[in-house]
Structure formats: C-alpha cells, structure tokens
C-alpha cells in the first residue's frame, strides 16, 4: 500500500471525490467497498470477464436457466445472467445507497449495445431494468439515439449513466437532455429526490484513439502529450458542469495511467476504477491532494489542437453536433469492442447450452 496508507480511501476521506468498482464481480466489489467504494458497474466486456474468471461458479446457474427455459435463445439466457450479476452486486451496495439517501451506492447496468441507434428500444429495456433493483443507474450510450433516450428516461424518473462518451459535446448534450427530462418531470409534480444521474467520460479511450490516429497518419508529437488529451477534455467538461449547475455528475472511466485518477482528486465527481487499477493506486506513492483545478499545460492543449482535429472536436464544446456522435472515432471503436464482448459472452452461454452433457441428457 505504498506509504502504509490506502490512497483511494484517503481520497474519499479528504475530498468529495468518490470511486466505484468498475466491475460487478461480488468478490472485487466487496473488497472495494471495504476501502471506500460507493458504486459498481457492468457492461458486456465486464460480464464476459467475470464469467471467464468465475465460470465454475456461474456454470450451474446458466445450466439451471437453460433447463428451466427450454425454448429460450442464447441471448435470453445471457441477459438473465447479466441481470443476476447486477442484482447480486446491487445488494452489496444497498446499505451505501440507504445511508446516502440515493445519491451513492448504485450499480450501473448497461442496455444492449446493439440498440445504439434505437432510442425506443433503449428506453424500453432501461425501464425494465429499473424494476430489477432500486439502487441502479441505467447505462445508455452517448450516441444520438442514446442522448434522446437519456432525456426520456430522466422524465420517467430513471437515473441514467450516459456512457460511451469521450468528448465535451457528448457530456454537455447528455447533461442538457437529463436536465430537460427532469424539469419536465418536476413540472408535473413528480419526485426527483432519489434520482442521481451520471455521465461517464472515458478519458483513456480518447487517449487511445488519438494514438491510433497518430500511428495511422504518421503524426509526430511529444508522446507524453497524448497522455493528457482525456484529462484536459474531462477537466473542461467538469468546469462547465459546475458553472452551469447540472444535476448530472461526471464519472471518469477507462484508466490507462495514474493521471486519470490523480488529476481529478478533489472534484465533486465519481471515478469508476477497474479493480487492478485500484490495487496499483493503493500500492503507489502518488500524493493524495486536490488537483481538479490544476490546468493542463496550455502548450500541450495547443499542440493537440494543432495536430489532431479529433481532439479539437472533443475539447471544443461546439466541436460536434449530436448527429455526429455516432461517427466519432472513439465512439465507433468502443461500440465495436462492446458488441464483440457481447457476442463473446453469448458464445460462452452457447457453449454451455450445446455442450453440457447434463443439459443435453447425454
């Protein structure tokens, strides 16, 4: 633990900054809660990873679902597993939720990534997910359809987690949609007191994308500068959120280096940190101090804006319109990854459905 301390826990004690466990694994989440985690999350990639790590634990449940639903598709079984993982993790967080009157203690569950262009299907699945357990955030993508869905769901009283977001324009569009939905709800005299919307900005995935662009186009820049793109973008989004008083909180995601944690300490925000990165941060000697208001070097920002049009689009509040969100490089890349992970998850379930002798009666 570095200096004999627990830096993540120290952060939660010294500042308003919180962290979530970026997984629905109950073993990992239980450990994270013990040193201050106030939330958890899931997506197709996470569920696939949990199943692979804990397959012997989950295989009987999958087998049971197959037996009890003889006409069910592999997709049906896969979503029942996703839901079960979410519900189990949510139970661990319920005491935090109760203690904090709904602001924290939530487990995010992600809508089907295949719906990224279909607002109606996103809303329908999200409304169903909202019935599974009370301490939820329902994840919707920051695509054009996802932003539309976020507004409608906020009107219906569902706390969203807008994900697959990398840019200031996406974050602002998400916060505005949520605000409009909540205002519509309030005008009708409906309660919003237990709503706690968040917008995840995937800082590391913006860095990843610019590195891909640099490699493809032969762009030469100071390699260290590419570690600051996501930080600069998220800090700008955070400042705008605070200035405008949005009720949506920012949630940092996609960790690649300690800047993605240390540069946001002190912010009234959450961080969804993978378990392996929690262990790295807790074993580090990085000083736990307020850095949220420390500006990124203007020289770095100027260089990135000069050489990377996609950084300009990400950093400038008006760099993209909602109809352009789906075509942004980091969005396409992440959606492909989520869709592949979902297919891989279904493949694991398919293997048990077809190959398990107990299921086949062989």
Residue pairs with C-beta under 8 A, 6 or more apart in sequence:
1 7
1 282
1 283
2 282
2 283
2 284
2 285
2 286
3 285
5 288
6 35
6 36
6 282
7 281
7 282
7 284
7 286
7 288
8 19
8 35
8 36
8 37
8 273
8 278
8 281
8 282
9 35
9 36
10 288
11 17
11 19
11 36
11 265
11 288
12 18
12 19
12 36
12 38
13 36
14 288
15 265
15 266
15 267
15 290
16 266
16 267
16 268
16 269
17 264
17 265
17 266
17 267
17 268
17 269
17 270
17 271
17 292
18 36
18 38
18 39
18 104
18 269
18 270
18 271
19 32
19 36
19 37
19 38
19 39
19 270
19 271
19 272
19 273
19 278
20 32
20 37
20 38
20 39
20 40
20 41
20 108
20 251
20 270
20 271
20 272
20 273
21 28
21 29
21 32
21 33
21 37
21 39
21 40
21 41
21 272
21 273
21 275
21 278
22 40
22 41
22 46
22 253
22 272
22 273
22 274
22 275
22 277
23 29
23 40
23 41
23 42
23 46
23 49
23 50
23 274
23 275
24 40
24 41
24 42
24 46
24 47
24 50
24 85
24 86
24 88
24 89
24 107
25 50
25 53
25 54
25 89
25 275
26 88
26 89
26 92
27 54
28 275
29 37
29 40
29 89
29 92
29 93
30 92
31 275
32 40
32 275
32 278
33 92
33 93
33 96
35 282
38 93
38 96
38 100
38 104
38 105
38 270
39 93
39 96
39 104
39 105
39 106
39 107
39 108
39 137
39 270
39 272
40 89
40 90
40 92
40 93
40 106
40 107
40 108
41 107
41 108
41 110
41 137
41 139
41 161
41 272
42 82
42 85
42 86
42 89
42 107
42 108
42 109
42 110
43 110
43 113
43 139
43 163
43 338
43 341
44 82
44 110
44 113
44 338
44 339
44 341
44 342
44 345
45 337
45 338
45 341
47 81
47 82
47 85
47 341
47 345
48 341
48 342
48 344
48 345
48 348
50 58
50 85
51 58
51 81
51 345
51 348
52 348
55 348
58 81
59 352
59 356
61 81
61 84
62 77
62 81
62 349
62 352
62 353
63 352
63 356
63 358
63 359
65 72
65 77
65 80
65 81
66 72
66 77
66 352
66 353
66 356
66 359
67 359
69 76
69 77
74 346
74 349
74 350
74 353
75 346
77 349
77 353
78 342
78 345
78 346
78 349
79 112
81 349
82 109
82 345
83 109
83 129
83 132
86 107
86 109
86 129
86 132
86 133
86 136
87 132
87 133
89 107
90 106
90 107
90 132
90 133
90 135
90 136
91 133
93 105
93 106
93 107
93 135
94 105
94 133
94 134
94 135
95 105
96 104
96 105
97 104
97 105
97 106
97 134
97 135
98 105
99 105
101 193
101 194
102 135
102 193
102 194
102 195
102 196
103 196
104 196
105 135
106 135
106 136
106 137
106 159
106 196
107 133
107 135
107 136
107 137
108 136
108 137
108 138
108 139
108 161
108 163
108 272
109 129
109 132
109 136
109 137
109 138
109 139
110 138
110 139
110 163
111 122
111 125
111 126
111 129
111 138
111 139
111 140
111 141
112 121
112 125
112 342
113 141
113 335
113 338
113 339
113 342
114 339
114 342
115 121
115 122
115 125
115 145
116 141
116 143
116 145
116 146
116 164
116 326
116 335
117 143
117 144
117 145
117 326
118 145
119 145
119 146
119 148
119 149
119 152
122 140
122 141
122 145
122 146
122 149
123 149
123 152
123 153
123 156
126 138
126 140
126 149
126 153
126 158
126 160
127 153
127 156
127 158
129 136
129 138
130 136
130 138
130 158
136 159
137 159
137 160
137 161
137 196
137 197
137 198
138 153
138 158
138 159
138 160
138 161
139 160
139 161
139 162
139 163
139 200
140 146
140 149
140 150
140 153
140 160
140 161
140 162
140 163
141 162
141 163
141 164
141 165
141 331
141 335
142 162
142 163
142 164
142 165
142 170
142 171
142 173
142 174
142 199
142 325
142 331
143 164
143 325
143 326
143 331
143 335
144 322
144 323
144 325
144 326
146 162
146 164
147 162
147 170
147 173
147 174
147 177
147 322
147 325
148 177
150 160
150 162
150 174
150 177
150 178
150 181
150 197
151 177
151 178
151 180
151 181
152 181
153 160
153 181
154 160
154 177
154 178
154 179
154 180
154 181
154 182
154 185
154 195
154 197
155 181
155 182
155 184
155 185
156 181
156 185
157 185
157 190
157 191
157 192
157 195
158 195
159 194
159 195
159 196
159 197
159 198
160 178
160 197
160 198
161 197
161 198
161 199
161 200
161 251
162 170
162 171
162 174
162 178
162 197
162 198
162 199
162 200
162 248
163 200
163 202
163 253
164 202
164 331
164 334
164 335
164 338
165 171
165 174
165 199
165 200
165 201
165 202
166 201
166 202
166 203
166 205
166 206
166 209
166 230
166 233
166 314
166 328
166 330
166 331
166 334
167 201
167 206
167 233
167 313
167 314
167 315
167 319
167 320
167 328
167 330
168 233
168 236
168 237
168 240
168 314
168 315
168 316
168 317
168 319
169 313
169 314
169 316
169 317
169 318
169 319
169 320
169 321
169 325
170 199
170 201
170 320
170 325
171 199
171 201
171 237
171 240
171 241
171 250
172 237
172 240
172 317
173 322
173 325
174 199
174 248
175 199
175 241
175 244
175 246
175 248
176 246
178 197
178 199
178 246
178 247
178 248
179 246
179 247
179 248
182 192
182 195
182 197
182 247
185 192
186 192
195 247
196 249
197 247
197 248
197 249
198 248
198 249
198 250
198 251
198 270
199 248
199 249
199 250
199 251
200 250
200 251
200 252
200 253
200 272
201 230
201 233
201 234
201 237
201 250
201 251
201 252
201 253
202 230
202 253
202 254
202 330
202 334
203 230
203 231
203 233
203 234
203 252
203 253
203 254
203 255
203 256
203 260
204 230
204 253
204 254
204 255
204 256
204 257
204 260
205 230
205 254
205 330
205 333
205 334
206 229
206 230
206 233
206 311
206 314
206 330
207 226
207 227
207 229
207 230
207 256
208 254
208 256
208 330
208 333
209 310
209 329
209 330
209 333
210 226
210 229
210 304
210 308
210 310
210 311
211 226
212 329
212 333
213 219
213 308
213 310
213 329
214 220
214 221
214 226
214 308
219 307
219 308
221 303
221 304
221 307
222 300
222 303
225 300
225 303
225 304
226 304
227 256
227 257
227 259
228 259
228 296
228 297
228 300
228 301
228 304
229 304
229 308
229 311
229 314
230 254
230 256
230 260
231 259
231 260
231 263
231 264
231 296
232 296
232 300
232 301
232 304
232 315
233 311
233 314
233 315
234 250
234 252
234 264
235 263
235 264
235 292
235 295
235 296
236 315
236 317
237 250
238 250
238 264
238 267
238 269
238 292
240 317
241 248
241 249
241 250
242 268
249 268
249 269
249 270
250 267
250 269
250 270
251 269
251 270
251 271
251 272
252 260
252 261
252 264
252 269
252 270
252 271
252 272
253 271
253 272
254 260
255 261
255 273
255 274
255 277
258 280
258 281
258 284
258 286
260 271
261 271
261 273
261 277
261 281
261 286
262 286
262 291
263 291
263 292
263 294
264 271
264 291
264 292
265 288
265 289
265 290
265 291
265 292
266 289
266 290
266 291
266 292
266 293
267 292
269 292
273 281
301 315
304 311
304 315
305 311
305 312
305 315
310 328
310 329
310 330
312 319
313 319
313 320
313 324
313 328
314 328
314 330
320 328
325 331
326 332
352 359
353 359
354 360
